[in-house]
Amino acid sequence: MGKKIPMWQCLITILFTIIVLMYVLGILGMIFGDSFYCGYGEVHIALLVSCIFASVIAVANGYKWAYLEAGIIASINRSMQAMLILMTVGSLIGSWIAAGVVPAMISYGLLILKPSIFLAASCLLCGIVSLATGSSWTTAGTIGIALIGVGTGLGISVPMTAGAIVSGAYFGDKMSPLSDTTNLAPAMAGSTLFDHIRHMIWTVTPSLVIALIIYTILGLRASSDADLSIVSDMREALTVNFNINPAMLIPPIVVIIIVALKLPALPGLIGGIVLGCVIGSIFQGVSLADWPSLLHYGYEIGQFTDIFNAAAEQAGVGPVDLLGMSADEFNAVASEFGFSNHVIGEYNVGSLINGRGGMDSMMWTINLIICAMCFGGVLDSSGMLGTLAGAMLKFAKNTGMLVTVTILSCIAMNIIAGDQYLAIVLPGRMFKEAFEDRKLAPKNLSRCLEDSGTITSNLVPWNTCGATMSTFLGCSQWGAMGYGPYAFLCWINPLVSIFYGFTGISMEKMTDEEYAHILEQREKVRLEALASLEA
């Protein structure tokens, strides 16, 4: 153990990290010109460089490398389950596309969902599924990718659809008793699970209502511009390449039931993979020899590319890899050369299905998580995160400011440490006594932790949640910065919580007996610590 790192050194570390991230994201280039431009978006290296810088600061203050390395390993271990789920969901997506499960969900969704209600309905649907499963990741990786396909067919942009999916998925995640963060937050604050869930209704209900109103308005605006003639061509492209029937819906229903029965997530997802393989072999004719490649590298179908190239040659563009184009590039080509709705429909289907899924597709995200955990591990083990959070307590002059500081600390931890668990655990530890000293019931703190630590984690591109949502929903081109502006619930919920802090609405106090019990517990802990030192 070394000495406490001074605040100015902690701030220099954070400033260095911000500058490096701005460089690799191209922000410095936009501000200062091409000589500062990088813009490749490889935040992995930025986080590793920041980790090295933070390690140098820590070693200079007396921390041994072996101790910092142990902190890094502990941080990575906290995310190991998340990385296992990522790899499993990658294989799940590959098997479900090959089995026709995802194409079937897209096809049926195109029939029943209309542009005017699509965004609001997507938010609600993902909220229900996430509430039943307790997992925003499972929701985005299954129902979410199908809704992206439906939204594309209805003429709604991918970032906008992804924002609605993320809002719904995280609403259900934070309100589900099956969610790990919903159990972690009350554990850190000293509240009970169901007191915590009931107390969150105060903040999440108005947040969801406001978000749904905005999604409805956006949907009504999108419906006036939507070209629904492409929908039939998309459905035709799906039926030509896949055997679409209701049996395709069995795997997602089974996965939802398995997780709702409180079985662990990994076995449930593996069960979904097995079901996908069985249905794919029966209905799509996938051979047993093809499954290892599909599960590892994802689903590939050459017919879509052949159709694109034939249409491109006929239009005089020459053979091109239209699948490699961005949506904007393809739309420009389609407009210039008059591609038919049939070709555009094929493109939309191909861009959603071709090359998607597989364990290998998740490696970029897993690498990002490991890099973020290395950086977060050094900051945590060296005490820099605790120093930063402690400094913020000085601004908590009243209940409203205490709530505000807690929420801002959780958001800052999501940005700095890149991990929603640290964003709940560290502020929970730091502000527990401050809430108790104001005689605020523990459920107030646990609600603040979820209203910020959980709900904003997906808005940070290098956070485990932001990277995962971007990968699952096909937003790698834009990342969390693309869908973030449309994830309205994630922006509104912290603001509602801060509003309640200043107005006192739902900020319940402890009884005198509860406060006396808290003081007794503190004294007990103090005496035990003294006894330990004497021994």
Disulfide bonds with the S-S distance in Angstrom:
none
